[in-house]
Amino acid sequence: MALKEFQFGFGMGTQSVMLPEEHISDVIEGNPTPAVDVEAATLECMRHPIGSAPLVEVVHPGDKVCIVCADVTRIWNHSDQFVIHIVNELNRGGVPDEDISIVFAQGTHRAQTHEEDIRVVGEEVARRIRLYQHDSRNKEGLTLVGTTKIGTPVWIDKHVAEADKVILVNGITTHLFAGYGGGRKLILPGVAGWDTIQTNHCHALADRFGEGINPKTRSTKLEDNPVSDDMQEACDMIGPCFLVHSIVNSAGAICRMVGGDPYEAWLAGTKVVYDIQKVPFKQKADVTFACAGGYPKDVSLYQGCKCYDPAEVATKDGGIIIAIMEASDIMEPPEYMGSFRFDTEEAMEKALREQFTIPFFVAFNLFCMAHKYTIYLVTKKENIEMTKKTGQIPVATVEEAWELAQKQLAAEGKTDYTINIMPHCASIVPTLAE
């Protein structure tokens, strides 16, 4: 039996395992896309934008400009490499540093430390520009700008709502229930109030109890997606003037920058992401290795959860998923781990409908999967006891998970089993080949 070593990102480091080559069906990776010169690509997307005049023509001297920037949980977008070029381009358009501010789009996440601020925007920007932490629960820091067609009251951070011009900064990738991240998500949930966020996100559940998750709200789905449509309507109430977003390749490097109209440029970016991340595979496997991709994508179990849906697509019903994420910040956000307190899916869905929160929903999605598949979770030793209640089987190494999987396969009498491998699970859209 020929064995081949496979390495997986695990926090800042890696873990490896030897696997039998003859059982491997596919290694499912994003399409090779070369990295770009970030400065040149950023300037290009601001000076020759999509659906908009160049940034220097959109802003004017005297404008108070607010940059809404994704927080530290999104630093896979490498915003620290390009926010400086946005600031300098605003200067070129006649807007001085003192008229520029940055609000971190934390949604319901915790405030950042100063060190984390630097990791998001870079040391020079952190030194030159006023930085604000968004707090979704601080009513005094929010203002009501309207109500959407489906009844979501849109409370927005005052620093954003009161700015003359708003620029959206993030990266684009797929999203569990909003179809794609970035764009309108910088406003809702990014700088929205707690009640606004929960009201919007409750549409990720099906209309009737017992039906679980709304099939209209899934990864890559934008058409007739009530969560995404509601986010866009809220974003339009603020009317951002420009967008600058990165797109990363399977190696985690920036391979494209898109800029321009906050909707048109973002939508064009989602199509690029789909082309890069759409990867055909031959068959659903008995075992799928699903790695979140290392830090920061596996900084918490909550962030790492983005690897479960692609893994489900590539795994046979009732099969084995080996999820790999260090989860160094296991308790972020605090509500997430506290959501695993139910014995049945029905009891959990009932409680979720009574008091919807995003972490609760994400936990529900995983809880349902853990009852459909055997999931071995490779995580830090310190997380093992705590993560047992998620329905997964936590272990400290990929080797240990593989040993347990082999025992399970043997017990089930499966000698001709198949394996799919997803080293960057959160960055691909696996598609079953016809």
Salt bridges, closest charged atoms under 4 A:
ASP26 OD1 - LYS282 NZ 3.11
GLU29 OE1 - HIS424 ND1 3.07
GLU44 OE1 - HIS48 ND1 3.37
ASP63 OD2 - LYS165 NZ 2.84
ASP71 OD2 - HIS109 ND1 2.84
GLU89 OE2 - ARG47 NE 2.99
GLU89 OE2 - ARG92 NH1 2.92
ASP97 OD2 - ARG128 NE 2.76
ASP99 OD1 - LYS64 NZ 2.61
GLU116 OE2 - ARG110 NH2 2.90
GLU124 OE2 - ARG128 NH1 2.79
ASP157 OD2 - HIS134 ND1 2.90
ASP195 OD2 - LYS139 NZ 3.46
GLU211 OE2 - ARG208 NH2 2.79
ASP224 OD2 - LYS216 NZ 3.33
GLU233 OE1 - LYS149 NZ 3.47
ASP286 OD1 - LYS316 NZ 3.31
ASP286 OD1 - LYS414 NZ 3.66
ASP309 OD2 - ARG218 NH2 2.60
GLU312 OE2 - LYS372 NZ 3.41
ASP317 OD1 - LYS372 NZ 3.79
ASP329 OD2 - ARG110 NH2 3.70
GLU335 OE2 - ARG137 NH2 3.46
GLU349 OE2 - ARG353 NE 2.92
GLU354 OE2 - LYS350 NZ 2.77
GLU385 OE2 - LYS388 NZ 2.74
GLU412 OE1 - LYS414 NZ 3.44
